Amino acid sequence: MKGTAIISRLNVKILIALLLALSAGYIIRGLTHQSPAVQLNGDGTEHAQPAAQWWTCSMHPQIRQPKPGKCPICFMDLIPISSAGGDIGQRQIEFSEDALKLMEVRTTPVERKFVEAKIRMVGKIDYDETKVRHITAWVPGRIDRLYVDFTGTHILKNDHMVYLYSPELLSTQAELLQAVKAVQNMRPDTSDLMRRSTIATLDAAKEKLRLLGLQNRQIEEIEKTGRPTDHLTIYAPMGGIVIAKHVTEGTYVNTGTKIYTVADLSQVWVKLDAYESDMMWVRYGQEVEFTAEAYPGETFKGRISFIDPILDPKTRTVKLRVDVPNRDGRLKPGMFVRAIVRSKVAAGGMVMDPNMAGKWICPMHPSVVKTQPGKCDICGMDLVTTESLGYVKADAAGKPPLVIPASAPLITGKRAVVYVRVPGTEKPTFEGRQVVLGPRAADYYLVTEGLNEGDIVVTKGNFKIDSALQIEAKPSMMSPEGRGMPAGHEGHNH
């Protein structure tokens, strides 16, 4: 009985201690959790205080602290949120000036201006196919001499190239000599019909020899000596570099057999690869600047003469060809180049080039540009307007597009959100707007819908503003309709 009494007294003491501790906890909790919006005056009345400023992590919204610092999970800087709801819109949020400084928010006005898209490409130099010729045998025979022994030799027009034996030449030269003799034997009383017929036979014999590869001076030599020859010297039809030798001495060839290939390097092609995303800024006839690794610090220029109509499905690129003058011969086929096209963007995403506006251009030769319609000086084709090739009209050159910096929109893949500062508010207030973007031009996006000129958009810190909206369960970039915090995070203050 005595032991039982002792135990009972101990239980009573423990119970009293627990009750005292519990009461103290409630008192302390009441003191520490007193509403920050209410404070007692000296006479015991209450007066309102400004709403408390809380700080949270943009990556971990369950973290909330009454002062700035680092997130204990990811160590990112905490961002401020206001506990006061305020009379603001569902897609709006307000901050204090101090909070904006800590968030490092930067803004810029929406403006209309011409921006320049820079398209960077790589490629290499190649022969101009229009300036590559084959030296061939015009008659069957045997090659007795090749005057050019190796490839890479520089030749001039009318340099001798091949000494060819061909028995077929004898019969044609015999026709020529017979025609010459017939002309010489014409009598003064020969009728006009016979005279014209004899002269026509001579001209036909000369033309036949020309078609076999003989030059006029060679034909004149045969006429003068009266002796036919069984050898033919083939001359270079153009100057350039011998890039291929196809046969050797002693080879029997047929009509049309290739003997040499000659390339004129006074003009070359630059073949470039342009990504499909950049093709909207590329136009036929545009000027291209490029550098070659062989000549660091030096810039060369040319014009786009061809845009491949087919996309390469493996590389997702389109082949471009640029005509480049190369009179000094420094640009050599096979050289690697880095190129850039600068496209000035006008309203509607059109390419604006003052040198092309209102002009006429040849669809085959972009170097032929005229101020009036007409024919191409090179190929005789009708010129077309530059507007038909995608250039902006001359009367539209004064309409700059509406643009924003590329850092302003938050893009999810399906939509784009821009945060705009709301004018006329007591505290800095920002509103999320869904916008329709046009193409990107360098560091800017063209804006199609959603913004007006003069709107102030956030260019830095927009992700932090978006995170603060997510924490307050308001519509944001990732939550267009707004939603509550994830289960298990409510009321967790750390």
C-alpha positions in Angstrom: 0.0 0.0 0.0 2.8 2.3 0.9 4.5 1.7 -2.5 1.3 2.3 -4.4 0.9 5.7 -2.7 4.4 6.7 -3.7 3.7 5.8 -7.3 0.4 7.7 -7.3 2.1 10.8 -6.0 4.8 10.6 -8.7 2.2 10.3 -11.4 0.4 13.4 -10.1 3.7 15.4 -10.2 4.5 14.2 -13.7 1.0 15.2 -14.9 1.3 18.6 -13.3 4.7 19.1 -15.0 3.3 18.2 -18.4 0.3 20.6 -18.0 2.7 23.4 -17.1 4.9 22.7 -20.1 2.0 22.6 -22.5 0.6 25.9 -21.1 4.0 27.5 -21.6 4.2 26.2 -25.2 0.8 27.8 -26.0 1.8 31.1 -24.5 5.1 31.2 -26.5 3.4 30.1 -29.7 0.8 32.8 -29.3 3.5 35.4 -28.8 5.7 34.3 -31.7 2.7 33.8 -34.1 1.0 37.1 -33.4 -0.4 38.5 -36.6 2.2 40.9 -38.1 -0.7 43.0 -39.4 -2.0 44.0 -35.9 -0.1 45.8 -33.1 -1.3 47.3 -29.7 -1.2 51.0 -29.1 -0.3 52.5 -25.7 -3.9 52.7 -24.7 -4.5 49.0 -25.5 -6.1 49.6 -28.9 -5.0 47.8 -32.1 -3.6 49.4 -35.3 -2.7 47.8 -38.6 0.9 47.2 -39.7 2.2 46.6 -43.2 2.0 43.0 -44.4 5.0 40.8 -43.6 7.5 40.1 -46.4 8.2 36.4 -46.9 11.0 34.9 -48.9 10.9 31.6 -50.8 12.9 29.5 -53.3 11.9 29.6 -57.0 12.8 25.9 -57.3 11.4 24.7 -53.9 8.3 26.8 -53.1 7.8 24.9 -49.8 10.7 26.9 -48.4 9.5 30.1 -46.7 11.6 32.4 -44.5 10.9 35.9 -43.0 14.2 37.3 -44.3 16.4 36.9 -47.4 19.0 34.2 -47.6 19.8 30.9 -49.4 17.6 28.0 -50.0 18.7 25.2 -47.6 18.1 22.6 -50.4 19.6 24.1 -53.6 21.3 27.2 -52.2 19.7 29.5 -54.7 18.9 33.1 -53.6 15.5 33.3 -52.1 13.0 35.6 -53.8 10.4 37.8 -52.0 6.7 37.2 -51.9 4.1 39.4 -50.3 1.6 37.9 -47.8 -0.8 40.6 -48.7 -3.2 39.8 -51.4 -3.9 43.3 -52.4 -6.5 44.4 -55.0 -4.6 43.2 -58.1 -5.5 41.0 -61.0 -5.3 37.2 -61.1 -2.3 37.3 -63.5 -0.6 40.1 -61.6 1.9 40.3 -58.8 3.4 43.2 -56.9 6.8 43.6 -55.2 8.6 46.2 -53.1 11.4 48.3 -54.7 13.9 46.6 -52.4 12.6 43.2 -53.6 13.1 44.2 -57.2 16.7 45.2 -56.5 17.4 41.9 -54.8 15.7 40.0 -57.7 17.8 42.0 -60.2 14.8 42.7 -62.4 15.6 44.5 -65.6 13.0 46.0 -68.0 13.0 47.6 -71.5 10.3 49.2 -73.6 8.7 47.5 -76.6 9.8 49.4 -79.7 9.6 49.4 -83.5 13.0 49.3 -85.2 14.8 47.6 -87.9 16.8 44.6 -86.7 19.5 42.6 -88.5 19.5 38.9 -88.7 22.9 37.3 -89.0 23.1 33.9 -90.6 26.4 32.1 -90.1 27.4 29.3 -92.3 30.4 27.2 -93.2 31.4 25.7 -96.6 34.2 25.4 -99.1 35.5 26.9 -102.3 34.8 25.0 -105.5 35.3 25.4 -109.3 32.8 27.6 -111.2 31.1 24.9 -113.3 30.3 27.5 -116.0 34.0 28.1 -116.4 35.1 24.5 -116.7 35.8 23.2 -120.2 36.9 19.8 -121.6 39.5 19.6 -124.4 38.3 16.7 -126.6 39.3 15.0 -129.8 37.1 16.3 -132.6 38.2 13.5 -135.0 39.3 9.9 -134.2 43.1 9.3 -134.3 46.2 8.7 -132.3 47.8 11.2 -129.8 51.4 11.7 -130.8 52.2 14.5 -128.4 50.7 16.0 -125.2 52.2 19.5 -124.7 50.9 19.7 -121.2 52.5 16.9 -119.2 50.9 17.3 -115.7 47.8 18.8 -114.0 48.0 22.2 -112.3 49.7 23.8 -115.3 48.5 27.3 -116.1 47.6 27.8 -119.7 46.4 30.7 -121.8 43.8 30.8 -124.6 45.1 29.4 -127.9 48.1 27.6 -126.3 48.9 24.4 -128.2 47.8 21.4 -126.2 47.7 18.2 -128.3 49.3 16.9 -131.5 46.9 14.4 -133.1 47.4 12.0 -136.0 44.1 11.4 -137.9 43.8 9.9 -141.4 40.3 11.2 -141.5 41.7 14.7 -142.0 43.2 13.8 -145.4 39.8 13.3 -147.1 38.4 16.5 -145.8 41.5 18.4 -146.8 41.3 16.9 -150.2 37.8 18.3 -150.6 39.1 21.7 -149.6 41.9 21.6 -152.1 39.5 20.5 -154.9 37.2 23.4 -154.0 40.1 25.8 -154.0 41.2 24.6 -157.5 37.6 24.9 -158.8 37.5 28.5 -157.7 40.9 29.2 -159.3 39.8 27.6 -162.6 36.6 29.6 -163.0 36.5 31.5 -166.3 35.3 35.0 -166.7 32.3 33.9 -168.6 31.2 31.5 -165.9 27.6 32.0 -165.1 26.6 33.6 -161.8 24.9 30.4 -160.6 28.0 28.3 -161.2 30.2 30.9 -159.6 28.0 31.0 -156.5 27.9 27.2 -156.3 31.6 26.9 -156.5 32.3 29.5 -153.9 29.6 27.9 -151.6 31.4 24.5 -152.0 34.7 26.1 -150.9 33.1 27.7 -147.9 31.5 24.4 -146.9 34.8 22.6 -147.1 36.4 25.3 -144.8 33.6 25.0 -142.3 33.9 21.2 -142.2 37.6 21.6 -141.3 36.7 24.2 -138.6 34.2 21.7 -137.1 37.0 19.1 -137.0 39.1 21.5 -134.9 41.3 23.4 -137.4 41.7 27.1 -136.9 41.4 29.6 -139.7 45.2 30.1 -139.9 45.7 26.3 -140.3 43.1 26.2 -143.1 44.8 29.2 -144.8 48.1 27.4 -144.5 46.6 24.3 -146.3 45.2 26.6 -149.0 48.5 28.3 -149.5 50.8 25.2 -149.6 48.3 23.0 -151.4 49.5 20.1 -149.3 47.2 18.2 -146.9 48.4 17.2 -143.5 47.5 14.1 -141.5 48.2 15.7 -138.1 46.1 18.2 -136.2 47.2 20.5 -133.4 44.5 21.1 -130.8 44.6 24.5 -129.1 43.2 25.7 -125.8 39.7 27.2 -126.1 40.2 29.2 -122.9 42.8 30.1 -120.3 42.9 28.6 -116.9 44.4 25.7 -114.9 44.6 22.1 -116.2 42.8 20.2 -113.4 42.7 16.8 -115.1 44.7 14.9 -117.8 42.7 11.9 -119.1 44.9 10.2 -121.6 48.6 9.6 -122.3 50.7 9.8 -125.5 50.1 7.0 -127.9 46.5 6.6 -126.9 44.0 6.1 -129.7 40.9 8.3 -129.2 37.5 8.6 -130.8 35.5 11.7 -131.5 34.5 13.3 -128.2 37.1 11.6 -126.1 38.2 13.9 -123.2 41.9 14.7 -123.2 42.2 17.6 -120.7 39.9 19.4 -118.3 40.6 23.1 -117.8 39.1 25.4 -115.2 39.1 29.2 -115.3 39.7 30.3 -111.7 39.1 34.0 -112.3 35.7 33.3 -110.7 34.9 30.6 -108.2 31.9 29.2 -106.3 31.5 29.1 -102.6 29.2 26.3 -101.6 27.6 26.8 -98.2 25.2 24.9 -95.9 22.3 26.9 -94.4 20.1 25.5 -91.6 16.4 25.3 -92.5 15.6 27.6 -89.5 17.7 30.3 -91.2 16.2 30.0 -94.7 13.6 32.6 -94.2 16.3 35.2 -94.1 18.2 34.0 -97.2 17.4 35.5 -100.6 18.8 35.0 -104.1 21.2 37.9 -105.0 22.1 38.7 -101.4 25.6 39.7 -100.6 27.7 37.2 -98.6 30.8 38.0 -96.6 33.2 35.2 -95.8 36.7 34.5 -94.5 39.2 31.8 -95.4 41.6 30.2 -93.0 44.4 30.8 -95.4 43.9 34.6 -95.1 43.1 35.5 -91.5 41.6 38.9 -90.9 40.7 39.4 -94.6 37.1 39.5 -95.8 35.9 38.4 -99.2 32.5 39.1 -100.8 30.1 37.4 -103.3 26.4 37.1 -104.2 24.1 34.1 -103.8 23.5 32.7 -107.2 21.6 29.5 -106.4 19.5 28.2 -103.5 18.9 24.4 -103.7 15.2 23.7 -103.9 15.7 20.4 -101.9 16.5 20.1 -98.2 19.1 17.5 -97.2 17.2 15.2 -94.8 20.3 14.0 -93.0 21.9 17.4 -92.1 18.7 19.5 -92.3 20.5 22.0 -94.3 20.0 23.7 -97.7 22.9 24.1 -100.2 23.7 27.7 -101.3 26.0 28.7 -104.0 27.8 32.1 -104.1 29.6 33.6 -107.1 32.9 35.2 -106.1 35.4 37.1 -108.2 38.9 35.7 -108.0 41.0 37.7 -110.4 44.2 37.3 -108.4 43.7 33.6 -108.0 44.2 33.5 -104.3 41.0 31.6 -103.5 41.7 28.0 -104.3 39.1 25.2 -104.7 38.9 23.1 -101.5 39.6 25.9 -99.1 37.4 26.0 -96.0 35.4 29.2 -95.4 33.1 30.7 -92.8 30.4 33.0 -94.1 27.8 35.4 -92.8 24.7 36.8 -94.4 23.2 40.0 -92.9 19.5 40.4 -93.5 17.8 43.6 -92.4 14.3 42.7 -91.3 11.3 44.9 -92.1 7.7 44.7 -91.0 6.1 41.3 -91.6 9.5 39.6 -91.4 10.4 40.6 -95.0 14.1 41.1 -95.9 15.0 44.7 -96.7 18.0 45.6 -98.9 18.2 49.2 -100.1 20.4 48.0 -103.0 17.7 45.6 -104.2 14.4 47.5 -103.5 12.6 48.3 -106.7 15.2 46.7 -108.9 15.2 44.1 -111.7 17.5 41.1 -111.6 18.3 38.1 -113.8 17.1 34.8 -112.4 20.3 33.1 -113.7 22.9 35.8 -113.2 22.5 37.7 -109.9 25.3 40.1 -110.8 23.0 41.6 -113.4 20.8 44.1 -111.5 19.1 47.0 -113.3 16.7 49.8 -112.4 14.5 49.1 -115.4 13.0 45.9 -116.9 14.9 44.4 -119.8 17.1 41.5 -120.8 20.1 39.9 -119.1 23.4 41.0 -120.6 24.8 37.5 -120.2 22.0 35.0 -121.2 19.3 37.2 -122.7 16.6 36.2 -120.2 13.9 38.6 -119.1 14.7 40.3 -115.8 12.4 39.8 -112.9 11.5 42.1 -110.0 13.5 41.7 -106.8 10.1 41.6 -104.9 9.3 38.4 -106.6 12.4 36.9 -105.0 11.3 37.9 -101.4 12.7 41.4 -101.0 10.6 44.1 -99.4 9.1 46.7 -101.7 10.7 50.1 -101.9 7.6 51.8 -100.5 7.6 49.5 -97.5 11.1 50.3 -96.4 10.0 52.8 -93.8 7.9 50.3 -91.7 10.0 48.8 -88.9 8.7 45.7 -87.1 7.6 45.5 -83.4 10.4 43.8 -81.5 11.4 42.7 -78.0 14.7 41.3 -76.8 15.2 37.6 -77.1 15.5 37.3 -73.3 12.0 38.7 -72.6 9.7 35.8 -73.5 9.5 32.6 -71.5 8.8 29.9 -74.2 7.3 26.5 -73.4 7.3 25.2 -76.9 3.6 25.8 -77.4 3.2 29.3 -76.1 5.2 32.3 -75.0 4.7 34.5 -71.9 6.0 38.0 -71.4 5.9 39.9 -68.1 4.8 43.5 -68.5 5.1 46.2 -65.9 1.6 47.6 -65.1 1.6 51.4 -65.2 0.1 53.7 -62.6 0.4 51.3 -59.6 1.6 52.2 -56.1 4.0 49.3 -55.9 5.9 47.7 -58.8 3.3 45.4 -60.4 3.8 42.9 -63.2 1.3 41.1 -65.4 1.8 38.0 -67.4 0.8 38.2 -71.1 0.6 35.4 -73.6 2.1 36.7 -76.9 2.4 35.5 -80.4 6.0 35.7 -81.6 7.3 36.0 -85.1 10.7 34.8 -86.2 13.8 35.5 -84.2 16.3 37.9 -85.7 19.7 37.8 -83.9 19.0 39.1 -80.3 15.3 40.0 -81.0 11.9 38.4 -81.6 9.4 40.0 -83.9 6.0 40.3 -82.1 2.8 39.5 -83.9 0.2 39.8 -81.2 0.0 40.6 -77.5 2.1 43.7 -77.0 2.0 47.4 -78.0 4.7 49.8 -78.7 5.8 51.4 -75.4 4.9 48.5 -73.1 7.6 47.8 -70.5 8.7 44.2 -70.6 10.9 42.3 -68.2 14.2 41.1 -69.8 15.9 39.8 -66.7 14.3 38.3 -63.6 11.2 37.1 -65.5 11.7 33.5 -64.3 11.8 34.7 -60.7 8.5 36.6 -61.2 7.0 33.5 -62.9 8.1 31.4 -59.9 6.5 33.9 -57.4 3.2 33.6 -59.4 3.4 29.8 -59.2 3.9 30.0 -55.4 0.8 32.1 -55.1 -1.1 29.6 -57.2 -1.7 32.2 -59.9 -1.5 31.7 -63.7 2.1 31.4 -64.8 4.2 30.1 -67.7 3.9 26.4 -66.6 0.4 26.8 -65.1 -1.7 28.8 -67.6 -4.9 28.5 -65.4 -3.1 28.6 -62.0 -3.2 25.9 -59.4 -2.5 25.3 -55.7 0.7 24.2 -54.1 1.5 20.5 -54.2 0.0 18.5 -51.4 2.1 18.3 -48.3 3.6 21.8 -48.8 0.9 23.9 -47.3 1.8 25.8 -44.2 5.4 24.6 -44.0 7.5 27.5 -42.8 11.2 27.0 -42.4 
